[in-house]
């Protein structure tokens, strides 16, 4: 049985929301929790019996814990590119707006957070930074240059509700900039002409 991409994304969001426990802990506290799994589109039978019969013949005592394995979630979520995740998120916000759950003028703030990856991660960019280090045998500390790899995630937040309204993934060396005039859930193409002057983001 094929699992829709959105269910993998929602499962990973729940993992982050509940504190980002180890992937190996997911069967115990998430995949076997019927109430939570029903929220993201699975049913009680799938939670109890799994989506496939694979491995059932070798299973002697330990019961299945949920419809899929942690490795299945990790393998599928890692296949999504930054652009695909960005587009998916913004389309979800656009749906919320069309349903009338978000409307009118809002006070917003821009948050820019580094999403660090190993330097071997395909497509990532790098940012040169400096840090003060202690040198053995010397009293004075020295300045050391190093690189951080990954992306920067820019999220436009509603100040009052703290709900994210738009997201854009940029190179990690780019400064955060205000998404002035961008509609809620704006697509990447709509951001092209909406950048304002650089503002401080962490």
C-alpha positions in Angstrom: 0.0 0.0 0.0 1.3 3.4 -1.0 1.4 6.1 1.7 0.7 9.7 0.5 3.7 12.1 0.8 1.7 14.4 3.0 1.3 11.7 5.7 5.1 11.2 5.9 5.4 15.0 6.3 2.7 15.2 9.0 4.3 12.2 10.9 7.6 14.0 10.9 6.0 17.2 12.1 4.5 15.3 15.0 7.9 14.0 15.8 9.3 17.5 16.0 6.3 18.8 17.8 6.6 16.2 20.6 10.3 17.0 21.2 12.2 15.2 18.4 12.8 11.9 20.1 15.0 9.3 18.5 13.6 7.7 15.3 13.8 4.4 17.0 11.4 5.5 19.7 8.6 6.4 17.2 6.9 3.0 17.2 6.4 3.1 21.0 5.1 6.7 21.5 3.7 7.7 18.0 3.2 4.8 15.5 1.2 2.8 18.1 -0.9 5.7 19.3 -4.2 5.3 17.6 -5.5 8.8 18.3 -2.4 10.5 17.0 -2.1 8.3 13.9 -5.8 8.9 13.0 -5.1 12.6 13.0 -2.7 12.1 10.1 -4.9 9.7 8.1 -4.2 6.2 9.3 -7.0 4.0 10.8 -7.0 1.7 13.9 -6.6 -1.5 11.8 -3.5 -0.1 10.1 -2.0 0.9 13.4 -2.6 -2.6 14.8 -1.8 -4.8 11.8 0.5 -2.6 9.7 0.3 -1.7 6.1 1.9 -4.9 4.8 2.4 -8.5 6.0 6.2 -8.3 5.4 8.1 -10.0 8.2 5.0 -11.5 9.8 6.2 -15.1 9.2 9.4 -14.4 11.2 7.7 -12.5 14.0 7.4 -14.7 17.1 6.7 -12.6 20.2 7.1 -8.9 19.5 4.0 -7.3 18.1 3.9 -4.7 15.4 3.9 -1.1 16.6 2.2 0.9 14.0 1.6 0.9 10.2 5.2 1.6 9.2 8.8 1.4 10.5 11.0 4.4 11.5 13.3 3.5 8.6 10.4 3.8 6.2 9.6 7.3 7.5 13.3 8.3 7.3 13.8 7.0 3.8 10.8 8.7 2.4 11.1 12.1 4.2 14.7 12.3 3.0 13.7 12.0 -0.6 11.9 15.3 -0.5 13.9 18.3 -1.7 13.9 21.6 0.1 11.9 23.1 -2.8 9.3 20.4 -2.6 8.9 20.9 1.2 8.7 24.6 0.7 6.0 24.3 -2.0 4.0 21.8 0.1 4.0 24.0 3.1 2.9 27.1 1.2 0.2 25.3 -0.6 -1.2 24.0 2.8 -1.3 27.6 4.0 -3.1 28.7 0.8 -5.8 26.0 1.5 -6.2 27.3 5.0 -6.7 30.9 3.6 -9.3 29.6 1.0 -11.2 27.9 3.8 -11.5 31.3 5.5 -9.5 30.3 8.6 -7.0 33.1 8.0 -8.1 36.5 6.7 -7.7 40.2 7.2 -4.7 42.3 8.0 -2.1 40.7 10.4 1.0 41.8 12.2 3.9 39.5 11.2 7.5 38.9 12.0 10.2 37.2 10.0 12.3 34.4 11.6 15.4 33.1 9.9 16.9 29.9 11.2 19.9 27.9 10.0 19.1 24.4 8.9 22.5 22.7 9.2 23.5 19.6 7.3 26.7 17.6 6.7 28.8 19.2 4.0 28.2 16.0 1.9 24.5 16.7 1.7 23.5 17.3 -1.9 22.7 20.8 -2.9 23.6 22.5 0.4 25.5 25.8 0.6 28.1 27.0 3.1 28.6 30.0 5.3 31.9 31.1 6.7 31.9 32.0 10.4 34.4 32.8 13.1 34.8 31.8 16.7 37.1 32.4 19.6 39.2 29.4 20.6 41.7 28.7 23.3 45.1 27.8 22.1 47.1 25.4 24.2 50.2 27.1 25.7 49.0 30.6 25.0 47.2 33.1 27.2 45.4 35.0 24.5 42.6 33.4 22.6 42.7 33.1 18.8 40.1 33.7 16.2 39.3 30.6 14.1 37.4 30.5 10.8 35.0 27.6 10.1 32.2 26.7 7.7 28.5 25.8 8.4 26.7 23.8 5.7 23.0 23.7 4.9 20.2 26.2 4.2 18.4 29.0 5.9 14.7 28.7 6.4 12.8 32.0 6.4 9.3 31.8 8.0 6.8 34.6 8.2 4.9 34.3 11.5 1.7 35.8 12.7 2.7 37.7 15.9 -0.5 37.1 17.8 -1.2 33.4 17.0 2.5 32.4 16.3 1.1 30.6 13.2 3.5 30.3 10.2 2.1 32.1 7.2 4.8 31.6 4.5 8.1 29.8 4.2 11.1 30.2 1.9 14.3 28.1 1.8 17.4 30.0 0.7 21.1 29.5 0.7 22.6 29.5 4.2 24.8 32.5 3.4 21.9 34.7 2.5 20.7 37.3 5.0 17.1 37.2 6.2 14.9 39.8 4.4 11.3 40.9 4.9 8.7 39.3 2.7 7.0 42.6 2.2 3.7 42.3 0.3 3.8 38.5 -0.1 0.4 36.9 0.2 -0.2 34.2 2.8 1.3 30.9 1.6 3.1 32.7 -1.2 4.8 30.5 -3.7 8.6 30.8 -4.3 7.9 32.6 -7.6 5.8 35.2 -5.8 8.7 36.0 -3.5 10.9 37.1 -6.4 9.9 40.8 -6.3 8.9 41.2 -2.7 12.3 41.4 -0.9 12.8 44.5 1.2 15.9 45.8 2.9 17.8 43.3 5.0 16.7 43.0 8.6 18.3 41.2 11.5 17.3 37.6 11.8 18.8 34.9 14.0 
